Amino acid sequence: MFKQIAIVEWEDAVMRDMEADDKPRTAIQTTIGFLLDENNDHVSLVNEYNEKDGSMRGVTTVPFGMIRTIKKISIRKKREKSDSKAQ
């Protein structure tokens, strides 16, 4: 089903601690998963996929405005073993 795995580096918002008077900041996150959806607005990755029933778990959606880099890796199907002996 999935044709690519993606490694997405993105800036996540981190809440500040109001009591400690911290300034707002971001944290660089790296998310890796099967590429579920990519359009002009966002990218979505899924961490687990069940081929038998099509169920998915661990879906992460990141808006493009927060993405720093995306690296895509193509997934190839397993090669069928062939009988290499000549007849």
C-alpha positions in Angstrom: 0.0 0.0 0.0 2.6 2.6 1.0 5.2 3.6 -1.6 7.4 5.8 0.6 8.8 6.3 4.1 9.4 9.9 5.1 11.7 11.5 7.7 10.3 14.8 8.6 12.2 17.4 10.7 9.9 20.1 12.0 9.5 22.8 14.6 7.0 22.0 17.3 5.6 24.6 19.7 6.7 24.3 23.3 4.6 25.9 26.0 6.4 28.2 28.4 6.3 27.8 32.1 4.4 30.9 33.2 5.7 30.6 36.8 9.3 30.4 35.7 8.8 33.3 33.3 10.2 31.3 30.4 10.0 32.8 27.0 8.0 30.9 24.3 10.3 28.6 22.2 10.2 25.8 19.7 11.7 22.4 19.7 13.0 20.5 16.7 11.2 17.2 16.3 12.0 14.3 13.9 9.1 12.0 12.9 9.6 8.9 10.8 6.8 6.9 9.2 4.9 5.7 6.1 3.9 8.6 4.0 0.1 8.6 4.2 -0.8 12.0 2.7 1.1 15.1 1.3 -0.5 18.2 -0.1 0.0 21.9 -0.2 -1.2 22.2 3.4 0.4 19.4 5.4 2.2 16.0 5.4 0.7 13.0 7.3 2.7 10.0 8.4 1.6 6.7 10.0 3.7 4.6 12.3 1.9 1.3 12.1 -0.2 -0.4 9.3 -2.0 -3.7 9.4 -2.1 -5.2 5.9 -4.8 -7.7 6.8 -7.5 -5.2 7.9 -6.1 -1.9 6.6 -6.0 -0.3 10.1 -3.5 2.3 11.0 -2.1 3.6 14.3 0.2 6.5 15.2 -0.9 9.1 12.6 1.0 12.4 12.8 0.0 15.4 10.7 2.4 18.4 10.4 1.5 21.7 8.7 4.0 22.6 6.0 4.7 25.9 7.8 6.4 24.0 10.6 8.4 21.6 8.4 12.2 22.2 8.0 13.1 19.2 5.9 11.5 16.1 4.4 13.5 13.1 3.2 11.6 10.4 1.3 12.7 6.8 0.9 11.0 4.6 -1.7 9.7 1.2 -0.7 10.2 -1.7 -3.1 8.2 -4.8 -3.1 9.9 -8.1 -2.3 11.3 -9.8 -5.3 9.8 -13.2 -6.1 12.3 -15.9 -5.9 12.9 -17.3 -9.4 14.2 -20.6 -10.5 17.5 -19.7 -11.9 18.3 -23.3 -13.2 18.1 -23.6 -16.9 15.9 -26.5 -18.2 
